[in-house]
Structures are given as structure tokens and as C-alpha cells.
């Protein structure tokens, strides 16, 4: 056998060995990023942040994005309020890098992080959601190590869809997260309980009207204000 053929066989053998050593990582990158028809991120920052005020981050999805303006209004003169919303869900490997990139871009210290990520990622099972949530929580703690945390429960849906959200799955995921955040002494904003009382304020199958979003923002802002006092 020629020296060239021996060298080529050695290269192929090394490549094959490397692939065998990393199957989990390669599979995870392909299999766990289960995208939806439309993917997006939405970031909002204060036009003129006041360096004398604490910084607050709302981290969530389109539900959070809808009540963010009311939180801003409620906390005007009290805090600089930021928003980082994404369709990438708990369990999606893109979510962590998105949060990290947002944190680097803003380069501020957050005193409070109010977070929820519950209206996306229905291609992930509840078991996968449970497994992935601690990493999501660690990512938040990594960008805001001194911040007080508030987890907002995911809201009920008006119209159930398959394989999209159903109220049974929303309840299951809320229960999963509650079992994690309660022992960690993380505050809970019960947005689910709030909107169960306002079933007439839906805008569509999952989102709420301006009036509904205002109620949500008022409740979120009240809890944030209390933590800022501490």
C-alpha cells in the first residue's frame, strides 16, 4: 500500500472517531432546535436611561411584550425598564445565546428580572421542558447575579390547538416551574390566575386586548415595585 493511501486512511479513521465521540452534541444541535413557522426576537430599551435609577428587565415572549408598555408607564421615574422577548422557547439551544447577546449589548446591572417563556415550544414535551428549565434559570442568574427574580405564570388560552397550546399543557408547565422556583424563594407573579378572571379580554386565541395587557402590566409593575423597595 502506498504512503499516500495509508495517510488518507488515517485521516478518515480520525474523522470517524471524532464523530463517534461527539454524537450527543451533534444530535442535540440538530434535534433540539424545533423551530416554528415564524421566529423572532424583540428588544426594547429606554430612550433616555436615568443612571440614578435601578434597571429592570422583562424577559419573555409576545405576552410579555404586550404588557411591557404598561410596566414602563407604571415605573416611570422609578426604574429603567428593558424588554427582551423571543419566540425561542425553553429547551431551544438558541435561547441562551440570545439572552447572553442582549446582556452584552445593554451592559447594565439589573436589579429585578421579571421572566416568563411559556407560549412557545409546544414541539417539546413537558418532560423536556422540565429538564431544560433549570438551564434557562441559570442563564438569567448569570446575566443578573444580584437581581431579585420574579417568575410570571403562563396565561390561559382562549382557543386550544394541536400541536399548539392547550390549557392542560399550560397548567402542566406552570406546575413544573412552580416546583422549581418555589424552593428557590423566587417571587411569583400569577398572571394565569389574573387572566382567568378576565376571559372576555382576549384579542385572539392566546393574546389579550389592550385593556387586558394593561391589567397584566399593572400587576407585574406592582410586584416589581415591591422588590425594588427591598
N, C-alpha and C positions, 0 to 999 in steps of 0.2 A: 504493500500500500504506500502511495506517495506521501511525502511530508505534508503537502497541501491538503490532501484528503483527511489525513489524521487531524490536522489543525481545525478543519471545518467541522469534523465530527465532535471535536472537543468543545467548540463554540456552541453547537446545537445542544450538546449534553448539558452544558452550564445553563443555557437559556431555559431548557426544560426543567431543570432542577429548581431554578428561581421561581418559575410559575407554580410548581408543585408546593413550594414553601409558602406561597402567598395566596392560596385560593380564597381564604376568607375575606381578605382585604379587597381583592379584585371583585369577588362576587358582591360584597357589600356596596361597593361604589356603583355597581350596575343595578342590583336588585332592590336596594332600599330607597332610591330616589324615584318615587312614584308620582310623577307629575300629573297635573290636572290640565284641562283644556286651555285655561288661561292662568298664567303665572305672573306675579307682580310683587314689587316692594314699594312702600310709600313712606317717605321720611319727611318730617316737618320739624323745624327748629324755630326758636323765637327770632323775630326780625331784629330785635334790639335786646339782647340778653342783658340783664342787670347783674353785674358782678357781685353786688351786695346780697342778692337773693339766692336761696338754695335752688338746685336743679332737680327736676322731677322727670322721670321717663315713663311714658306709657308704651308698653311693648305688647303687641297683639296682632289682630287681623282686621278685617273690614268692620267688624262690630266695634272694636276699639277705635278705629279710625272715625267712625260716625259720631261717637260721643266725645272725642278728643277736643273739638272746638268749645264745647260747654265746660270741660275741665279747664281749658285755658281761660275762659271768661271768669269762672268761679275763683281761680287762683291768681288773677291779675293783681300784681303788686305784692303777691305772697311768694311766688316761685316762678322760675323759668321752666316752662313745660315743653318737653320734647316728645315726638312720636316716632316710633319705628314699627311699622306694620308690614306683614309679609303673608303671602299665600303658602309659603313653605311651612310645613307642619312639624309638630313634634315627631321625631323619628326620621325626618328628612335630613340627610347629611349636609344640605345647603344652608340650613337654618343657623347653625353655629357660626360659620364664616360670615354670614350676613350680619349677625349681631356684633361680631368682632370688628368688622369693617366699619359699621356705624359708630361704634365706640371710638375707634381710632380717628375717624373723621371729625367727631364732635369734640373730643379731647377735653371733656369736662367731668367733674366728680358729681355723681348723682346721690342725692340724699334719700330719695324714695324711688323705687321701681314698682310700678303697678303693672301686672302682667297677666296675659291670658292668650292661649293659642288653641282655640277649640273648634273653629268652624271649617277646618280643612283637614286633609289627610285621612279621608274615610277609606282609602285603599289599605290603610294599616289596621291591623286587628287591635282589639283592646289589649291583648297580651303584649303586642309590640309597643303600643302606646305606653303601657306601664313600664316596660323595660327601658324605653327611651327617655321618659320624663326626668329622671334624676340627672342625666347629662344636660338637658335643657336648663334645669335649675342651676347646675354648676356653672354653665355658661353665663347666666345672669349674675351669679355671685362673683364670677371672675372679672366682669367689666365694672361691677359696682360692689366691691367687697365690704364697704362700710354702710351701704344703703339699707334702709328698712324696706322690707318687701311686702307687697300686697298681691295675693292671687285673686283674680276675679273668676267666679264660676262661669262656665259657658251657658249661654242663654238657650231657652227652649225654641223649637222651630214651629212655625205655623203649618207647614206642609212637609211631610216626611217623604224622602226619596231614597231609592235604592239604585246604586250603592252609596248614595249621599247620606246626609244626616237624618237620623231618626231620634225621637225623644228618648227612646230606650238607650241608644248609644250615647247620647249627650249625658244622660243620668249616670251611665256606667263610667264614663270618663271623668265626670265630676267626682264620683266616689273614689276613683283611683287616685286622683290628685289630692283630694282631701286627706286620704290615708297617708300621704307623703308630707304635705305641708303642715298639717296639724301638729304632728310630733316635733316638727322643726320650729314651732311657735311663729309661723308666718301668718300674718293677718289675712283674713278672707273677706272679700267684697262679694256678697251674694247677689250678683247680677241676675242669676237664674231665678231666685225667689222673687226679686223685684219685678221682673218682667212677666212672671206668671200671673201677677195681679193686673197686668195691662195687656191682655190678649187682643184688645181692639186697636192696638197701636203698631201693628205690623205694616211695613211698607211693601214687603214681598214675602217669600216663603221663609226667609231667615232674618232679614234686616228690619229695623224699626223706623218709624216715621221720625220727623224732626222732633216732635213732641216726646216720643219715646226715647230718642237719643239724648234729649235734654235731661230727662229724668235719670237716665243712666249716668250721665256726666255729673249731675249734681250729687248723686250718691258716691261716685268714685272720688270726687273732689273733697267731699266731707271727710272721708276716711284718710285721704292724703293729708289734709289739713291737720287732722288729729295727730298723725305720726310726725309731721313737721314740728308740732309743738313740743314733742318729746325729745 
